[in-house]
Amino acid sequence: MKIVSVYKNFFKNNMFMKMLFIFSMISIVTIITLSYIIFLSVSDATIRRELAIQKAAMESVDRYIHQQYETVQNMVRDMHQNEALSSNITYLMNHTYAEYVQHLTNGYYANQDDYSADVLKHFQNIMDRNSDINQVMLYSAERQDLSSFNQHKQFRKLNTNVAHSYIPDVMAMETPNISAPNYWIRKEIDQWDPALYAIRVPINDTQTLRNLGQFLVFFDSAGIGNALDSYESNLKGEIVVLSAKGTVLFDSNSNYYGKKYPYINVADSLFDQTDMDSMKKERNMYVNKFVSADQGYVVVGTVPVDEMAEAYAGTRNTIVSISIICILFAVLVPAFFIINFAKRTRRIIRFTQRVKYGNLTARIDDARDDELGQISHSFNDMLDELNQYIERVYKAEIKQKETELVALQARINPHFLYNTLEVIRMRAISQGAKDVGEMIYSLSVLFKSLVQQKKNYTLKDEMEACRLYLELFRIRYKDIFMYTIQLDSVHNQHPVVKLSLQPIIENYVVHGIQTERSDNQLTIVVEELGDALQVEVRDNGKGIEPERLTEILEELERPEESGKMFGLRSVHTRLRFLYGPEFGITIESTLGEGTLIRVRYPHTEGTGI
């Protein structure tokens, strides 16, 4: 209902509001659409820039891991190049630690001063040069034992044959060069730190190329984070390194060590590509991955959508602010001009309404030369010509009508005087002179009011004339006639046509009163109906026969006077002539019950005639 009310009050009959609304909607939709397109473009560029930074960081991680892998390869290469060291390593792998110590003691190497030939010192030297190494291990395929040298410089030689563990089976399996530390190896060396990754390289006999075992190095995953130091301030999201089985080898946020990474199926995507994949969006996250199939790991970069949104939040707010400013500018500026046009148009409408109600001296003050100004000028010119026409023709016609009106009133006064004097005469004949003085007094006052020329004749004046007239007949029919006048004081000064009610009352006294009854009643009621003021004259007299009522109504509507019903026709003709066809009198009557006559006046300022 409110929407309907707003539409009726502001849009239904308001062309400018419709124009403003349609234009505003077009502007708002256009600006919002363009802003959204710009936002998508800027946000996409921001996302790609942030992901490019992340890709660069992932490449740095990949290079670091490759360097560590090359480091282990170089360790094995150095072992093979140093014959004494290679011989001692082979001896250590194939003998017990006590036998190895005895071997060193007996001086079975070429130069006893060669520091690098001692396997344990060589491992210690390796760990001193690379602080990221956590464990260095040698696995002997022949003896199925494991030699371990940890970061605390502790050496242990462990029996890992099939009877004791599954390590021989693990070592016999083909696995990626870089992977998560094996559970059975962890258990054997009692190393459960989850932030580790393992690099394994086979060791072969330099002469026979027969596989002697495996060289296994555990690295601390925290060392990978050093590759991200230069990206720390600009990097968003997290970077993880996953093994072929999806185990987390490195996590920049340290959330998933020792767990399966939940956001990507690495086992399925491992061999999809060997280069940087295109951006993907999974589980409200932006995902990049770098697959190293040769070494068997995947570098994955993820950025939550919410975190990425913070990167372009400032741009988004700027676009929103600019869009709001543009919308306000696009709506308010045209609204200013449209409202101005609307005011000028309403001024023209008010002007036409003033002209409609007879103010032909009104003019539109609009000096502009646009369409509305031209309309205003045309109206002013039209009124000038109309006034000239009125001066020449219309006023002459009004003078003629006024002359006719005076003639009509002149015919009313003798007719009224004759009837009144006849009543007084009959009263004097039938009943002495007891009430004659009072009646003559009322009559003299009535004559005075009729003869007196007033500039503004009001409803109060007409009612007073009716009251004096009715008072004469109340005295005449003292015991059988009563009258009532209901007039609100707010209508006292309403201008009316002179002698527009008295002939109607006279018509009742002459034709309607029933002297054989003792309850003759006449009621005059004044009420306001919309833009009209209506006077009802109701009696309980003889009434009018239907055939006669039809004749009366037809006579009232005749264009030419026939000489019949002079009083009623005079009132009706004058009202219509002065105020228009919607005014005048209407008659309703029922035989034996009475008559109702309604007189309608315009509810506007004017001068009674």
Secondary structure, 3 states (H helix, E strand, C coil): CHHHHHHHHHHCCCHHHHHHHHHHHHHHHHHHHHHHHHHHHHHHHHHHHHHHHHHHHHHHHHHHHHHHHHHHHHHHHHHHHCHHHHHHHHHHHHCCHHHHHHHHHCCCCCCCCCHHHCHHHHHHHHHHHCCCEEEEEEEECCCCEEEEEECCCCEEEEECCCCCCCHHHHHHCCCCCEECCCHHHHHHHCCCCCCEEEEEEEEECCCCCCEEEEEEEEEEHHHHHHHHHHHCCCCCCEEEEEECCCEEEEECCCCCCCCECCCCCHHHHCCCCCCECCCEEECCEEEEEEEECCCCEEEEEEEEHHHHHHHCHHHHHHHHHHHHHHHHHHHHHHHHHHHHHHHHHHHHHHHHHHHHCCCCCCCCCCCCCCHHHHHHHHHHHHHHHHHHHHHHHHHHHHHHHHHHHHHHHHHHHHHHHHHHHHHHHHHHHHCCCCCHHHHHHHHHHHHHHHHCCCCCCEHHHHHHHHHHHHHHHHHHCCCCEEEEEECCHHHCCCECCCCCCHHHHHHHHHHCCCCCCCCEEEEEEEEEECCEEEEEEEECCCCCCHHHHHHHHHHHHCCCCCCCCHHHHHHHHHHHHHHCCCCEEEEEEECCCEEEEEEEEECCCCCCC
